[in-house]
Structures are given as structure tokens and as C-alpha cells.
């Protein structure tokens, strides 16, 4: 449910923002904490920028005479609630389209934008450091091929109710590794290769894709 998801995101951002803001306020009662107005104002500005999604609904009052004496804040609950209500308005000049067509086109445009964003960032379409034409074309081809595979993975996961971005999936799976340990034994060298134990997040993804969570068995090689 979009409304519940947005409310969760808002509450999480709000909790982080207020926690950091309260730490600044608590610092005013500590001896070694700077109470210089410019420095305090800069800290609050950086904090507001970091949590801009919710900070815009806060009114922060700083009482000072170059030295900050008091900080207080209020929040516009009504505006914050509306901003994260899960409701969206699509504006268009296409009066020939009905509501369903407008929604479908908008969704398609979002998918296209996300495709280009993925190609350029996560799949490294740009920058292209090649100079020869055939290598440039090969780079583009491999990137689009990788995107096709990525889309196939996302489709399978979505069918299993796993709606995670490729960035999140990649980050979660990066902790499941194959490791090789080498050691010396007299005049020989021993190599032991094993797969780390998969966690619950790994197992969920592997199961949805029909993959073996332990792709290799433990191997020992003596040379």
C-alpha cells in the first residue's frame, strides 16, 4: 500500500531529523559545545538539507545574541500528512486521453527514465573511455545486454513479491562471497575454497530466482 509505505518513510526521516536536532539543542547545555550562532546555524542548515523531505515542514526558531541561548521548533502536521498521503496528481495537456491512458503513459515514462538512469549509473554506460568505434559499440551492446538480464531478474523477483531496486539487491548479495584461503605446509601450498553461509536475505532472493544458495562445494587443493 503506497500510503503506508510513504507514511513509514516520513516517520523514519522525521525521527532521524528530530533526533539530530535535539542533539544540537542538548549541546547548548554542555560546556565544551560551541554556541556560536553562525556555527549552530550552519549545523542546522546542513541538517535541513540532508532531511529536506521533512525539514521543510518544520519552523525552527533560534534565540541568540551572537551566542545561541535557545532553540525551539514546531511542525506543520497537516502539511506533512498531505505530502506523504500516497496521493499524486498528473498534469497533462493531452485532453484526448482518458484517465487510464494518462496513467499508463506516465508509468511508461517513469520506466524509461529509470532505464536510462540504471544504464548510466549502475551498469556504467557512461563514461565510455573507449576510442575505437568497434569498442565503443561493444561497450554499448554489453551494457544493453546486461540491462536485459537485469530486467529479467527484476521480473522474476516481482512475481515473488520482491520489489527491490537492483542497487539494493546488488548490495545485499555482495555480502555472500566465495573465499579462498591459502596456507603453507612444509614444501607445499594448500588452497581451500568455500562459499560463505547465506543469510535470510540471500536465501529469499535465490529462492525467488530458483538458484542454488551454495553454488560451489568446499574444495581443497594441494600444490
KOLPA-404442 format. One line per 5 residues: number of its first residue (from 1); for each residue z, y negated, x negated of N, C-alpha, C. Coordinates in pm, whole numbers, plus 50000, padded with zeros to 5 digits. Atoms other than C-alpha are relative to their C-alpha. Layout:
residues N
NUM) Z:Y:X:Z:Y:X:Z:Y:X; ...
end
This chain:
residues 223
1) 50000:50118:49916:50000:50000:50000:50000:49875:49911; 50017:50117:50086:49882:49672:49844:50118:49903:50009; 49888:50093:49981:50165:49464:49993:50123:50045:49921; 49885:49946:50073:50434:49693:49849:49981:49988:49849; 50031:50007:50143:50261:49701:49510:50018:49858:49948
6) 49989:50139:50044:50237:49321:49488:50145:49951:50005; 49859:50038:49990:50597:49280:49602:50078:50055:49881; 49935:49937:50116:50707:49520:49328:49970:49921:49872; 50042:50078:50118:50507:49325:49065:50072:49866:49997; 49934:50131:49991:50651:48993:49187:50148:50010:49968
11) 49856:49983:50024:51010:49120:49187:50030:50029:49854; 49982:49966:50140:50970:49262:48838:49984:49876:49912; 50025:50122:50077:50822:48938:48698:50111:49898:50024; 49893:50093:49965:51085:48735:48880:50129:50035:49928; 49878:49955:50067:51369:48944:48736:49996:49967:49852
16) 50015:50032:50142:51236:48904:48381:50012:49850:49976; 50000:50146:50016:51180:48529:48424:50140:49944:50016; 49866:50052:49975:51523:48460:48571:50099:50045:49893; 49913:49950:50105:51693:48677:48310:49987:49916:49873; 50024:50081:50120:51531:48484:48023:50048:49856:50021
21) 49957:50136:49969:51601:48152:48196:50152:49990:49997; 49853:49998:50000:51967:48244:48246:50057:50011:49859; 49957:49991:50140:51994:48331:47876:49998:49863:49934; 50008:50137:50053:51881:47976:47792:50117:49918:50054; 49889:50073:49938:52138:47837:48037:50133:50039:49938
26) 49876:49951:50061:52416:48055:47893:50016:49948:49857; 49996:50050:50138:52323:47932:47546:50060:49861:49988; 49944:50136:50002:52438:47581:47642:50150:50001:49975; 49855:49990:50018:52799:47703:47631:50038:50062:49865; 49975:49940:50130:52762:47859:47286:49989:49896:49889
31) 49990:50103:50104:52848:47662:46973:49874:49988:49913; 50108:50005:50099:52562:47756:46741:49859:49994:50061; 50131:50008:49934:52281:47735:47000:49957:49854:50011; 50052:50137:49993:52060:47425:46981:49994:49952:50144; 50003:50059:49866:52098:47196:47281:49909:49878:50003
36) 50096:50109:50007:51830:46951:47172:49900:50010:50115; 50084:49997:49880:51624:46853:47476:49858:50048:49970; 50138:49963:50033:51283:46888:47306:49987:50150:49976; 50005:49857:50030:51363:47237:47181:50023:50085:50126; 49973:49928:49875:51509:47351:47515:49878:49992:50092
41) 50118:50020:49915:51211:47204:47700:49884:50088:49953; 50107:49917:50057:50972:47385:47465:50023:50148:50034; 49968:49859:49968:51151:47719:47520:49970:50030:50147; 50024:49980:49857:51136:47678:47898:49851:49997:50031; 50145:50010:49979:50768:47576:47883:49930:50128:49959
46) 50058:49874:50046:50681:47887:47683:50033:50113:50099; 49957:49899:49904:50879:48098:47929:49920:49989:50130; 50078:50022:49878:50698:47942:48227:49856:50046:49982; 50137:49959:50030:50365:48007:48060:49988:50153:49999; 50002:49854:50010:50450:48371:47991:50008:50066:50137
51) 49983:49943:49866:50555:48436:48351:49942:49904:50105; 50064:50101:49915:50312:48192:48514:49976:50048:50143; 50026:49947:49865:50252:48424:48811:50112:49967:50097; 49886:50031:49912:50602:48347:48944:50066:49866:49967; 49929:50122:50042:50728:48046:48744:49954:49876:50076
56) 50054:50116:49926:50503:47808:48943:50075:49975:50130; 49926:50015:49875:50729:47865:49243:50146:49959:49976; 49865:50045:50037:51041:47751:49056:50000:49850:49971; 49977:50140:50039:51172:47396:49027:50120:50001:49906; 49895:49996:50102:51372:47361:48706:50043:49858:49966
61) 49946:50134:50028:51596:47058:48656:50085:50004:49873; 49926:50007:50127:51721:46968:48307:50072:49865:49992; 49920:50122:50014:52004:46714:48287:50031:49979:49852; 49984:50022:50144:52013:46553:47944:50009:49852:49965; 50005:50131:50066:52068:46251:47727:49965:50031:49855
66) 50050:49943:50126:51861:46389:47438:50064:50136:49972; 49931:49872:50009:52121:46666:47437:50013:50057:50141; 49999:49939:49867:52090:46906:47730:50144:50031:50043; 49866:49979:49947:52403:46912:47944:50004:50110:50107; 50001:49903:49891:52298:47126:48238:49856:50036:50037
71) 50130:49953:49950:52003:47335:48361:50023:50072:50132; 49991:49933:49870:51959:47436:48723:49859:50027:50052; 50133:49970:49946:51674:47588:48918:50008:50050:50144; 50013:49949:49863:51561:47664:49271:49863:50067:50012; 50126:49929:49981:51282:47885:49402:49953:49985:50144
76) 50059:50010:49867:51047:47839:49694:49965:50141:50047; 50015:49861:49957:51091:48179:49854:49880:50020:50093; 50109:49989:49903:50837:48111:50128:49864:50007:49931; 50128:50002:50072:50550:48025:49892:49982:50124:49914; 50007:49880:50084:50633:48313:49659:49967:50122:50085
81) 50025:49887:49910:50637:48557:49950:49855:50002:50048; 50139:50008:49955:50298:48434:50074:49903:50036:49888; 50089:49975:50114:50145:48451:49726:49988:50148:49968; 50001:49856:50029:50236:48820:49693:50009:50083:50128; 49997:49933:49870:50181:48922:50054:49900:50114:50011
86) 50103:49896:49994:49888:49150:49970:49879:49959:50081; 50113:50050:49921:49651:48931:50173:49906:49918:49913; 50100:50073:50077:49327:48792:50033:49898:49938:50095; 50105:50065:49923:49062:48553:50161:49874:49995:49915; 50128:50002:50071:48698:48593:50062:49914:49890:50062
91) 50081:50112:49952:48489:48278:50087:49854:50021:49958; 50141:49980:50030:48110:48304:50109:49913:49909:50087; 50096:50079:49922:47806:48105:50223:49896:50090:50068; 50092:49904:49939:47631:48423:50341:50038:50021:50147; 49969:49991:49857:47651:48369:50716:49926:50114:50069
96) 50077:49891:49940:47404:48653:50772:50070:50136:49988; 49929:49873:50023:47657:48919:50666:50121:50012:50092; 49879:49978:49921:47927:49076:50878:50118:50026:49907; 49876:49986:50078:48287:49131:50764:49996:50120:49906; 50003:49878:50080:48231:49486:50638:49906:49985:49881
101) 50097:50020:50109:47922:49391:50433:50055:49907:49892; 49941:50095:50095:48104:49098:50272:50104:50070:49913; 49896:49927:50073:48393:49323:50176:49939:50098:49901; 50066:49903:50088:48160:49588:50030:49936:49932:49880; 50065:50074:50110:47964:49333:49823:50105:49947:49904
106) 49892:50053:50084:48287:49175:49698:50059:50110:49912; 49946:49886:50076:48423:49516:49593:49904:50042:49891; 50102:49962:50098:48095:49597:49419:49996:49902:49883; 49999:50102:50105:48102:49267:49227:50121:50016:49908; 49879:49976:50080:48457:49340:49114:49980:50118:49906
111) 50025:49882:50082:48349:49682:48989:49905:49968:49885; 50096:50040:50104:48057:49527:48797:50071:49917:49892; 49925:50083:50095:48288:49268:48637:50091:50087:49913; 49912:49909:50075:48534:49541:48539:49921:50086:49903; 50086:49919:50087:48248:49746:48395:49966:49925:49872
116) 50033:50080:50117:48138:49465:48164:50123:49974:49914; 49876:50025:50074:48499:49393:48070:50039:50124:49918; 49969:49874:50070:48553:49758:47978:49904:50024:49885; 50102:49981:50104:48226:49778:47783:50027:49911:49880; 49983:50098:50109:48304:49466:47581:50132:50014:49927
121) 49868:49993:50065:48671:49533:47512:50035:50141:49955; 49949:49867:50032:48786:49895:47531:49898:50090:49933; 50104:49914:50059:48451:50052:47437:49923:49930:49888; 50052:50072:50119:48363:49788:47172:49849:49979:50000; 50142:50037:49998:48013:49694:47289:49977:49878:49913
126) 50004:50117:50087:48081:49364:47119:50130:49993:49920; 50120:50044:50073:48086:49264:46843:49918:50119:49949; 50092:49899:50053:47783:49462:46727:49961:49958:49859; 50018:50041:50139:47778:49450:46347:49871:50053:49936; 50123:49944:50056:47450:49639:46301:49891:49894:49989
131) 50109:50095:50021:47142:49458:46173:49864:50061:50033; 50127:49935:49969:46864:49713:46215:49989:50028:50150; 50023:49987:49856:46708:49733:46560:50041:50136:50055; 49971:49866:49950:46740:50111:46594:50151:50027:50004; 49855:49981:50001:47110:50098:46502:50067:49919:50111
136) 49949:50083:49890:47174:49817:46750:49982:50074:50132; 50029:49926:49877:47007:50022:47023:50088:50125:50012; 49915:49880:50000:47203:50333:46921:50143:49964:50038; 49865:50047:49969:47529:50137:46939:50015:49974:50150; 49998:50030:49856:47447:50014:47291:49992:50128:50082
141) 50015:49873:49929:47338:50362:47400:50130:50080:50000; 49875:49924:50010:47657:50526:47273:50111:49937:50084; 49899:50070:49921:47869:50260:47442:49981:50028:50149; 50027:49973:49858:47698:50309:47779:50025:50148:50034; 49972:49858:49981:47724:50687:47736:50151:50023:50013
146) 49854:49990:49994:48097:50650:47668:50052:49948:50134; 49958:50055:49870:48128:50437:47981:49972:50098:50113; 50033:49898:49898:47957:50709:48185:50106:50110:50002; 49895:49897:50010:48211:50962:48058:50132:49945:50056; 49877:50065:49952:48495:50717:48126:50002:49995:50152
151) 50010:50007:49854:48373:50670:48484:50022:50136:50064; 49983:49863:49950:48360:51046:48534:50147:50040:49999; 49856:49972:50011:48721:51077:48413:50077:49926:50109; 49931:50082:49900:48835:50791:48638:49978:50054:50141; 50033:49945:49868:48660:50950:48938:50084:50125:50030
156) 49921:49877:49982:48833:51285:48886:50149:49968:50019; 49859:50037:49988:49172:51120:48841:50029:49936:50136; 49982:50067:49871:49125:50906:49151:50007:50101:50114; 49997:49895:49898:49057:51220:49355:50135:50072:50004; 49866:49940:50007:49403:51338:49243:50108:49893:50016
161) 49907:50112:49973:49563:51004:49341:50063:49942:49874; 49955:50065:50123:49597:50883:48982:49912:49877:49979; 50079:50124:50007:49480:50521:48992:50045:49914:49883; 49961:50072:50121:49544:50414:48634:49875:49950:49928; 50113:50053:50077:49320:50198:48416:49979:50086:49876
166) 50029:49923:50121:49150:50351:48115:50094:49959:49886; 49910:50050:50104:49367:50132:47892:50136:50070:50009; 49870:49934:49979:49684:50283:48044:49992:50148:49966; 50018:49857:50029:49551:50639:48026:49992:50024:49850; 50018:49988:50145:49447:50592:47665:50133:49983:49927
171) 49870:50028:50061:49789:50450:47577:50096:50117:50020; 49909:49888:49970:49978:50734:47748:49963:50125:49921; 50044:49879:50070:49767:51009:47592:50007:49987:49848; 49996:50021:50145:49787:50852:47245:50125:50059:49935; 49876:49944:50054:50139:50993:47208:49996:50153:49992
176) 50017:49854:50009:50012:51351:47244:49903:50028:49886; 50081:49991:50122:49883:51442:46900:49995:50141:49941; 50010:49879:50082:49770:51722:46671:50041:49960:49859; 49945:50038:50131:49965:51712:46345:49982:50113:49898; 50013:49903:50109:49907:51881:46011:50103:49971:49894
181) 49896:50011:50103:50195:51941:45772:49955:50076:49876; 50038:49932:50125:50120:52021:45409:50121:50008:49908; 49888:49982:50094:50364:52159:45151:49956:50089:49884; 50030:49920:50119:50355:52309:44805:50094:50120:49991; 49921:49878:50018:50473:52665:44738:49952:50071:49873
186) 50037:49946:50131:50465:52771:44373:49861:49950:49960; 50134:50040:50042:50097:52770:44282:49904:49986:50119; 50085:50009:49881:49970:52748:44640:50041:49881:50087; 49973:50108:49906:49948:52488:44913:49990:50056:50142; 49995:49949:49863:50041:52556:45274:49972:49886:50099
191) 50033:50096:49895:49892:52372:45573:50038:50061:50135; 49962:49955:49866:50046:52404:45918:49953:49895:50101; 50053:50090:49898:49862:52253:46213:50052:50042:50137; 49945:49970:49867:50023:52229:46556:49985:49880:50092; 50013:50104:49898:49994:52035:46878:50141:49960:50046
196) 49869:50044:49953:50289:51821:46988:50021:50043:50145; 49967:49954:49864:50468:51917:47310:49961:49891:50101; 50043:50101:49903:50302:51741:47606:50113:49957:50093; 49900:50053:49909:50519:51515:47821:49947:50007:50144; 50039:49991:49858:50511:51492:48202:49877:49916:50032
201) 50117:50086:49976:50262:51202:48196:49872:50065:49949; 50117:49931:50055:50028:51404:47974:49958:50114:50093; 50028:49883:49916:50056:51713:48195:49935:49960:50132; 50057:50048:49874:49976:51512:48508:49851:49971:49985; 50141:50036:50025:49651:51380:48359:49918:50124:49968
206) 50074:49878:50037:49547:51712:48202:49976:50089:50122; 50012:49917:49881:49612:51895:48529:49892:49947:50093; 50100:50063:49912:49400:51647:48726:49859:50020:49948; 50132:49983:50062:49113:51691:48480:49966:50146:49973; 50023:49858:50023:49150:52068:48458:49994:50035:49852
211) 50000:49978:50145:49225:52057:48084:50124:50075:49955; 49888:49928:50061:49445:52278:47870:50089:49901:49926; 49911:50096:50067:49751:52072:47765:50028:50034:49854; 49984:49958:50140:49766:52271:47440:49865:50052:49950; 50138:49961:50037:49405:52272:47310:49990:50089:49878
216) 50003:49912:50118:49494:52447:46985:50133:50073:49986; 49878:49925:50028:49744:52712:46885:50047:49965:49858; 49944:50029:50132:49971:52679:46583:49927:50081:49893; 50075:49934:50107:49776:52757:46265:50066:49977:49865; 49944:50009:50134:49894:52828:45913:49893:50044:49900
221) 50102:49970:50101:49655:52816:45617:50062:49987:49861; 49950:50001:50139:49746:52903:45257:49880:49999:49906; 50112:50009:50095:49510:52794:44980:50052:49989:49857
end
